[in-house]
Amino acid sequence: MQPGSVKISIVICTYNRAQYLPEAFDSLRNQTVDKQAFEIIVVNNNSTDNTAEVCEVYKKKYADIFFTYLLETRQGASFARNTGAAMAKGELLCFMDDDAIAYPDYLEKIMEFFEQTPDAGGLGGRIIPRYIPEEPKWMSHFVSSLVGNFDYSKEVVIFSENKYPLESNMIIRKKDFDAVGGFNINLPGVQGTLRIGGEGKEFFFKLKAIGRIIYYHPQVIVEHIVETKKLTAEYMYRVASGIGRGERVRTKTISTFSFYKKIIEYLYKLGGAIILAMVYLLKGTPAKMKPVIQFRIDALKGLLGY
């Protein structure tokens, strides 16, 4: 099949998540919209598992969907997303994680929203963690953002000045993506065991800078698988410190003043985390104390270059 009237291109960048890919693909293949209206573009970012085989098998088995498989050897989500976007034929670009599962009306809600909201330059939706095997007792609302939890508003709203969609559920008009040059490859995301995050934040700030309005829609929903290895201190450190490293790159690009201002902000947030930990203690949930403080310490380490 060759895409003709594709309206939306879903780009899935993947790195060693072969076991989760079929469920992600199925969630898109079984959408409520016509299969001619969308395409799936999978970008393999140097996976060492059987990702390529899984994708090829799926492509042959389900010839009723537009499915493109690509390989991007430059390591990092920003490289992979840009590569996928360059091949997209839809007017809308949707980025979804390799371990995310879209609700059945996901694409219908997205297309309906953009048709009814012509001033929308971007859109973010809700992300619900699916813990495997279960949510740990130490997890709190403030730490769960590190594993993708995102519930910004109960209603459709415009993101506030310093807020933006998360990377695992974000939609942009293709023309606007091209207008800002895509994702910043100096903020590549994960490279081996090192994470330099913040690529989504920087991207949406660029969109806002050219006057685009970014919305949040609570009914544009994906579930995000949170496996056991994402619930370790090591993984949490990589994500939190990666946020700090990304902010180090982003703010230093702006000015030295912006960088020092960010340090002050992070110190302020660390103080807030200590107060919040005391609240958890008083509420009888002491297991939540250390993670919320550690999150801010690790982010600060990343910001300072440690």
C-alpha positions in Angstrom: 0.0 0.0 0.0 1.1 3.5 -0.8 0.0 6.5 1.3 -2.4 8.8 -0.6 -4.6 10.8 1.7 -2.7 10.3 5.0 -3.7 13.0 7.5 -1.5 12.0 10.4 1.9 10.3 10.7 2.7 8.5 13.9 6.4 8.4 14.5 7.6 5.7 17.0 11.3 5.9 17.8 12.5 2.7 19.4 15.5 1.4 21.3 15.5 -2.2 22.6 11.8 -2.4 23.3 10.9 -5.2 20.8 8.7 -7.0 23.3 6.4 -4.0 23.6 6.2 -2.9 20.0 3.4 -5.3 18.9 1.0 -3.9 21.5 1.9 -0.3 20.5 1.3 -1.2 16.9 -2.0 -3.0 17.6 -3.3 0.0 19.5 -2.8 2.1 16.4 -4.0 -0.5 13.9 -7.3 -0.9 15.9 -8.1 2.8 16.0 -11.6 4.1 15.3 -10.5 6.1 12.2 -10.1 4.8 8.7 -6.7 3.0 8.2 -6.1 5.2 5.1 -6.0 8.3 7.3 -2.8 7.5 9.1 0.6 5.9 8.7 3.0 4.4 11.2 6.7 5.2 10.9 9.1 3.2 13.1 12.6 4.4 13.6 15.0 1.8 15.0 17.7 3.8 16.9 20.5 1.1 17.0 18.5 -1.6 18.9 20.5 -4.7 19.7 17.4 -6.9 20.2 15.1 -8.3 17.5 13.4 -5.0 16.8 14.0 -5.2 13.1 12.5 -8.7 12.9 9.4 -7.7 14.9 8.8 -4.7 12.6 9.3 -6.7 9.4 7.0 -9.4 10.5 4.3 -7.0 11.5 4.6 -5.1 8.3 4.1 -8.2 6.2 1.3 -9.6 8.4 -0.8 -6.4 8.3 -0.6 -5.0 4.8 -3.8 -3.1 5.4 -1.9 -0.3 7.2 0.7 2.2 6.0 3.9 1.0 7.8 7.4 2.3 7.3 10.5 0.9 9.0 13.7 3.0 9.2 17.1 2.7 10.8 18.8 5.7 12.4 22.3 5.0 13.5 23.0 8.3 15.2 22.1 7.6 18.8 19.5 9.7 20.5 15.7 10.4 20.3 16.2 13.8 18.6 18.0 12.2 15.7 15.4 9.4 15.4 12.4 11.7 15.6 13.8 14.1 13.0 14.5 11.1 10.7 11.0 9.8 11.1 9.5 13.3 10.6 11.4 13.8 7.3 9.6 10.7 5.9 6.1 11.7 7.1 3.4 12.3 4.6 0.7 13.6 7.0 -0.2 17.2 7.8 0.0 16.2 11.4 3.0 14.6 13.2 2.3 12.5 16.2 5.2 11.2 18.4 4.5 8.2 20.5 6.9 6.0 22.6 7.7 2.4 21.7 6.2 1.3 25.1 3.0 3.4 24.8 -0.5 2.1 24.1 -3.0 4.5 22.5 -6.6 4.5 23.5 -8.9 3.4 20.6 -10.2 6.9 19.8 -6.7 8.4 20.1 -6.3 9.5 16.5 -9.9 10.4 16.1 -9.7 12.8 19.0 -6.5 14.3 17.6 -7.8 14.9 14.1 -11.1 16.2 15.3 -9.3 18.7 17.6 -7.1 20.1 14.9 -10.0 20.4 12.5 -12.0 22.3 15.1 -9.1 24.4 16.4 -7.3 26.0 13.4 -5.0 28.1 15.7 -3.5 25.1 17.3 0.2 24.7 16.6 0.7 21.7 18.9 -1.1 19.4 21.2 -0.3 17.3 24.2 -2.4 14.6 25.8 -2.7 12.6 29.0 -0.2 9.8 29.8 -1.2 7.1 32.3 1.5 4.9 33.7 0.9 1.2 33.5 3.1 -0.2 36.3 4.5 -3.7 35.9 3.8 -5.5 38.2 2.4 -2.7 40.4 2.9 0.9 41.5 5.6 1.0 44.3 4.7 2.4 47.7 7.4 5.1 47.4 6.0 6.5 44.2 4.4 10.0 44.5 2.7 12.4 42.1 5.9 14.5 42.0 8.2 11.6 41.2 5.9 9.8 38.7 6.6 12.4 36.0 10.0 10.7 35.7 8.2 7.6 34.4 5.9 9.5 32.1 2.9 10.3 34.3 1.2 13.4 32.8 -2.3 14.8 33.7 -2.1 18.5 33.2 -5.8 19.5 33.2 -9.3 18.0 33.4 -10.3 20.2 30.5 -8.9 21.3 27.1 -6.6 24.2 27.9 -3.7 26.2 26.4 -0.4 25.3 28.1 0.9 28.1 30.4 4.1 29.9 29.4 6.5 27.4 30.9 4.5 24.2 30.4 4.5 21.9 27.4 3.6 18.4 26.3 5.7 15.3 27.2 7.5 13.6 24.4 5.6 10.3 24.5 2.3 12.0 23.6 2.8 15.1 21.5 1.3 16.2 18.2 2.5 19.0 15.9 1.6 20.4 12.4 4.2 19.1 10.0 4.7 22.6 8.6 5.5 24.0 12.0 7.9 21.2 12.8 9.8 22.1 9.7 9.6 25.8 10.4 11.5 25.4 13.7 14.0 22.9 12.4 12.7 19.9 14.3 14.4 18.7 17.5 17.7 20.0 18.7 20.3 17.3 18.2 22.4 18.9 21.0 19.7 17.6 23.3 19.6 14.0 21.9 17.9 12.3 24.8 19.4 8.9 25.6 22.8 8.1 24.3 23.9 4.8 25.8 23.8 5.2 29.6 23.9 9.0 29.4 20.8 11.1 29.1 20.7 14.7 28.0 17.0 15.5 28.1 14.8 18.5 27.6 14.5 18.1 23.8 10.7 18.3 24.0 10.8 21.4 26.2 13.2 23.2 23.9 11.2 22.2 20.9 7.9 23.6 22.2 9.6 26.7 23.4 10.7 27.3 19.8 7.2 26.8 18.6 5.9 29.3 21.2 8.6 31.7 20.1 7.2 31.9 16.6 3.7 32.4 17.9 2.2 28.9 17.9 -0.4 28.0 20.5 0.1 24.7 22.3 -3.0 22.9 23.7 -3.6 20.1 26.2 -6.4 17.6 25.6 -7.2 15.3 28.5 -9.0 12.8 26.3 -6.0 12.3 23.9 -4.7 9.4 26.0 -1.9 6.8 25.9 -0.8 4.4 28.6 2.9 4.2 29.2 4.4 0.9 30.4 6.6 1.3 33.5 8.5 -1.9 33.9 10.5 -3.0 36.9 13.8 -1.7 35.6 12.4 1.8 35.4 11.7 1.7 39.1 15.3 1.5 40.2 17.4 4.3 41.8 19.8 4.0 38.9 17.1 4.6 36.3 15.6 7.5 38.2 19.0 9.1 38.5 19.6 8.9 34.8 16.2 10.5 34.0 16.4 13.2 36.7 20.1 14.1 36.0 19.3 14.0 32.3 16.7 16.7 32.8 19.4 18.8 34.6 21.9 18.2 31.8 19.4 19.3 29.2 18.7 22.5 31.1 22.5 23.1 31.4 22.8 22.9 27.6 19.6 24.9 26.9 20.2 27.7 29.4 23.9 28.1 28.6 23.0 28.5 24.9 20.8 31.4 25.9 23.1 33.2 28.4 25.3 32.7 31.5 22.6 34.6 33.4 19.9 32.1 32.4 22.1 29.3 33.6 22.7 30.8 37.0 19.0 31.7 37.2 18.2 28.0 36.6 20.6 27.0 39.4 18.7 29.2 41.8 15.4 27.8 40.6 16.7 24.2 41.2 17.9 25.1 44.7 14.5 26.6 45.4 12.8 23.4 44.2 15.1 21.3 46.3 14.0 23.3 49.4 10.4 22.7 48.3 11.0 18.9 48.0 12.4 18.8 51.6 9.2 20.5 52.8 7.1 18.1 50.8 9.0 15.2 52.3 8.0 16.4 55.8 4.4 16.5 54.7 4.6 12.9 53.5 6.1 12.0 56.9 3.2 13.7 58.7 0.7 11.9 56.5 2.2 8.6 57.4 3.8 7.8 54.0 7.5 8.0 54.8 8.4 5.8 51.9 7.7 8.8 49.6 10.2 11.1 51.4 13.6 10.1 50.0 12.6 9.8 46.3 11.1 13.2 46.1 14.2 14.8 47.6 16.6 12.6 45.5 14.8 13.7 42.3 15.7 17.3 43.0 19.3 16.4 44.1 19.9 14.4 40.9 18.5 17.1 38.7 20.7 19.6 40.3 23.7 17.3 39.8 23.0 17.1 36.1 22.5 20.9 35.9 25.9 21.4 37.5 27.6 18.9 35.2 28.1 16.0 37.6 
